[in-house]
């Protein structure tokens, strides 16, 4: 969403071996649209994102920065869900292969 200036709903599947976050079209399809390599990544909560309207993000964003310095901004459904995603991704980034 950050590069295209619009948000798209995606289904995410977190895998530990190998350490990837695959994303899919929620309308269906077996093949992932893409994947984020998580080994050695940094994931943090984002309170304010540049170039976004306040009502678009609602303080439930988080950012994944890969080992290759690629930045991904994701929006969770709630604050509690954001915390769960961050903890899970941090664990996989440390222990995943």
C-alpha positions as CSV (number, residue, x, y, z in Angstrom):
1,X,0.0,0.0,0.0
2,X,2.8,2.5,0.7
3,X,4.2,2.5,-2.8
4,X,0.9,2.5,-4.6
5,X,-0.9,4.9,-2.3
6,X,-3.9,2.6,-1.8
7,X,-4.5,-0.3,0.5
8,X,-5.4,-3.8,-0.6
9,X,-6.8,-6.6,1.5
10,X,-4.6,-9.6,1.5
11,X,-4.6,-13.0,3.3
12,X,-1.2,-13.6,5.1
13,X,0.3,-17.0,6.0
14,X,3.3,-17.0,8.3
15,X,5.8,-19.8,7.9
16,X,8.8,-20.7,10.0
17,X,10.7,-23.1,7.8
18,X,11.5,-21.3,5.6
19,X,10.9,-18.0,7.4
20,X,8.5,-16.2,5.0
21,X,5.2,-14.3,5.2
22,X,3.3,-15.3,2.1
23,X,0.4,-13.2,0.9
24,X,-2.6,-14.2,-1.1
25,X,-5.7,-12.7,-2.8
26,X,-8.5,-13.2,-0.2
27,X,-11.0,-14.0,-3.0
28,X,-9.2,-17.2,-3.6
29,X,-6.3,-18.7,-5.5
30,X,-3.8,-21.3,-4.3
31,X,-0.7,-19.5,-5.5
32,X,0.7,-16.7,-3.3
33,X,0.9,-13.2,-4.9
34,X,4.2,-12.8,-3.2
35,X,6.3,-13.4,-0.1
36,X,8.4,-11.4,2.4
37,X,11.6,-13.1,3.6
38,X,11.7,-12.7,7.4
39,X,15.1,-14.1,8.4
40,X,16.9,-11.2,10.1
41,X,14.1,-8.7,9.5
42,X,13.0,-5.9,11.9
43,X,9.3,-5.5,12.7
44,X,7.9,-2.5,14.6
45,X,4.6,-0.8,15.3
46,X,4.0,2.4,13.3
47,X,2.1,5.2,14.9
48,X,2.1,7.6,12.0
49,X,3.0,7.0,8.4
50,X,4.1,9.8,6.1
51,X,1.8,10.5,3.1
52,X,-1.2,8.9,4.7
53,X,-4.5,10.4,5.8
54,X,-5.1,9.9,9.5
55,X,-8.4,8.2,9.0
56,X,-6.9,5.7,6.6
57,X,-4.5,4.0,9.1
58,X,-6.1,4.2,12.5
59,X,-2.9,3.5,14.5
60,X,-2.9,-0.2,13.7
61,X,0.0,-0.2,11.3
62,X,3.2,-2.2,11.5
63,X,6.3,-2.2,9.4
64,X,8.6,-5.0,8.3
65,X,12.1,-4.1,7.1
66,X,13.8,-7.0,5.5
67,X,17.5,-7.8,5.6
68,X,17.7,-6.4,2.1
69,X,16.3,-3.1,3.4
70,X,12.9,-3.4,1.7
71,X,10.1,-1.7,3.8
72,X,6.6,-3.2,4.0
73,X,3.7,-1.5,5.7
74,X,0.8,-3.6,6.9
75,X,-2.4,-2.7,8.7
76,X,-3.9,-5.1,11.2
77,X,-7.6,-5.4,12.0
78,X,-7.1,-4.2,15.6
79,X,-4.4,-3.1,18.1
80,X,-4.4,-6.5,19.7
81,X,-4.0,-8.3,16.4
82,X,-1.1,-5.9,15.5
83,X,0.7,-6.9,18.7
84,X,0.2,-10.6,17.9
85,X,1.5,-10.3,14.4
86,X,4.6,-8.3,15.6
87,X,5.4,-10.9,18.2
88,X,4.9,-13.8,15.8
89,X,7.0,-12.3,13.1
90,X,9.8,-11.3,15.5
91,X,10.0,-14.9,16.8
92,X,10.2,-16.3,13.2
93,X,12.8,-13.8,12.2
94,X,15.0,-15.0,15.0
95,X,14.4,-18.8,14.8
96,X,13.2,-19.4,11.3
97,X,15.4,-20.8,8.5
